[in-house]
Amino acid sequence: QVQLVESGGGLVQAGVSLTLSCAASGRIFSSYTMGWFRQAPGKEREFVTAIRWGRGNTYYADFVKGRFTTSRDTAKNLVYLLMNSLKPEDTAVYYCAAEEDGSRRVSAPSAYDYWGQGTQVTVSS
């Protein structure tokens, strides 16, 4: 069983940077994929980025390429989401997720086995 806890959200102004963290408890195997999703009010949960735990390969949604970066610290079981040049449209609850198999489509919420409780990010204009 894996538990995920996100932190680092808050209220920020447009243009600034913010780093979210996801602490994973339990055994994280090299086959795992760790993803970040977000959900704005009235909208479906959408893929932001993912990273393969073993090799560190990263994947990004088109709308965050060049602004967001994901990384992981395998020794500390931490996953990070660095968000630069934040925009009001980035306002959402951000979720960390873990997928055990490593072969499923990284952008599909249904592929993930574990989810955190989410952390709110609000970007004011």
C-alpha positions in Angstrom: 0.0 0.0 0.0 1.3 3.4 -0.9 0.2 6.7 0.6 0.8 10.0 -1.0 0.7 13.4 0.7 1.0 16.6 -1.3 2.3 19.9 0.1 3.4 23.4 -1.1 0.2 24.8 -2.5 -1.1 28.3 -1.7 -2.2 31.6 -3.0 0.3 33.3 -5.3 0.4 36.1 -7.8 0.7 35.5 -11.5 4.2 35.2 -12.8 5.8 33.7 -9.7 7.1 30.2 -9.1 5.8 27.5 -6.8 7.1 24.1 -5.9 4.8 21.3 -4.9 6.0 18.2 -3.1 4.6 14.7 -2.9 5.8 12.5 -0.1 5.3 8.8 -0.7 5.1 6.3 2.1 5.5 2.6 1.4 7.7 0.8 -1.1 8.1 2.6 -4.4 9.4 0.2 -7.0 11.4 1.2 -10.1 8.4 0.2 -12.2 6.3 2.9 -10.7 5.2 6.1 -12.5 4.5 9.1 -10.5 2.1 11.6 -12.0 0.7 15.1 -11.3 -2.9 15.9 -12.2 -5.0 19.0 -11.5 -8.6 19.7 -11.3 -10.2 23.1 -11.5 -13.8 23.8 -10.3 -16.3 22.5 -12.8 -13.7 20.8 -14.9 -12.4 17.2 -15.2 -9.2 16.1 -13.7 -6.4 16.7 -16.2 -2.9 15.3 -16.7 0.0 17.7 -16.0 3.2 15.7 -15.9 4.6 12.3 -15.0 8.0 10.7 -14.2 9.2 7.2 -14.2 10.5 6.3 -10.8 13.3 4.1 -12.1 14.8 5.8 -15.1 13.4 9.3 -14.5 11.8 9.7 -17.9 9.4 12.6 -17.9 6.2 13.4 -19.7 4.4 16.8 -19.9 1.1 18.0 -21.0 1.5 20.5 -23.9 0.1 23.4 -21.9 2.9 23.2 -19.3 5.9 22.4 -21.4 8.7 24.9 -20.7 7.0 26.2 -17.5 6.6 23.1 -15.3 9.3 20.6 -14.3 8.9 17.3 -12.4 11.6 15.5 -10.6 12.0 12.8 -8.0 14.3 12.0 -5.0 14.4 8.3 -4.8 16.3 8.3 -1.6 13.6 10.3 0.2 10.6 9.0 -1.7 9.7 12.5 -2.8 8.3 13.9 -6.1 8.4 17.5 -7.0 6.5 19.8 -9.3 8.2 23.1 -10.0 5.8 25.5 -11.6 7.2 28.7 -13.2 5.4 31.7 -14.6 2.2 30.8 -13.0 -1.0 32.0 -14.7 -4.5 32.4 -13.3 -5.6 29.5 -15.4 -3.3 27.2 -13.4 -5.6 27.6 -10.5 -6.7 24.1 -9.4 -6.3 21.4 -6.9 -3.1 19.5 -7.7 -2.9 15.8 -7.1 0.0 13.4 -6.9 -0.7 9.9 -8.1 1.3 6.6 -8.4 0.9 3.9 -11.0 2.4 0.5 -10.2 2.8 -1.1 -13.6 4.8 1.4 -15.5 3.2 0.4 -18.8 -0.1 2.2 -18.8 -0.9 5.5 -20.4 0.7 8.1 -18.2 -1.9 10.8 -19.0 -4.9 8.7 -18.0 -6.2 9.2 -14.5 -7.6 5.7 -14.6 -4.1 4.2 -15.0 -3.1 5.3 -11.5 -3.5 3.1 -8.4 -2.9 5.6 -5.6 -3.8 9.2 -5.1 -3.0 12.0 -2.6 -5.6 14.2 -1.1 -4.6 17.2 -3.2 -3.2 20.7 -2.6 -4.9 23.9 -3.7 -3.0 26.3 -5.9 -4.6 29.7 -6.5 -3.0 32.1 -8.9 -4.3 35.7 -8.7 -4.0 38.1 -11.6 
